[in-house]
Amino acid sequence: MAKFVIMGVAGCGKSTVGEALSKVTGASYRDGDDLHPKSNVDKMSAGIPLTDDDRAPWLALVGRELAAAQDRYMVGCSALKRKYRDQIRSAAGDDVMFLHLCGSRDVITARMAQRTGHFMPVSLIDSQFATLEPLADDEQGTVVDIDQPIGAIVAELAAFIKDQGQ
């Protein structure tokens, strides 16, 4: 069974891509923001970056969500540091693939400034980029540039998933 984490900094399009990619691939999609404890949402809403300790229970939930999946499954989760991805893998299994939505600070900032109704303020973008550690060579996954139409992003990720036999 294929398990994927759609990862990247806030505002990179995890939810939009996850929903579209799930339709193309037949996978179920869960927005990892829905798994955050209220204390994390409150903290981010106040413009306060999360610490590793804040993220730990959330990452554990993401891992358990993936581990419990019975079919092809995707979760949108920032997974910014290698140790966060390791925590997810330790709960969900080493076969989790990470689909990194990568974009410049300018592209992300512009997207975040346009969205409404989300708890993550643009003011936290610097902390997101400061925390981000790109996928290492020994991590299963791929990186996609988000400075292109959503259809192109989804097509590229769907082709990657197909190439992986998933």
Helices and strands as residue ranges (DSSP letters): E 3-7, H 14-25, E 28-31, G 32-35, H 38-45, H 52-68, E 73-76, H 82-92, E 97-102, H 105-114, G 122-124, H 125-131, E 141-145, H 150-163
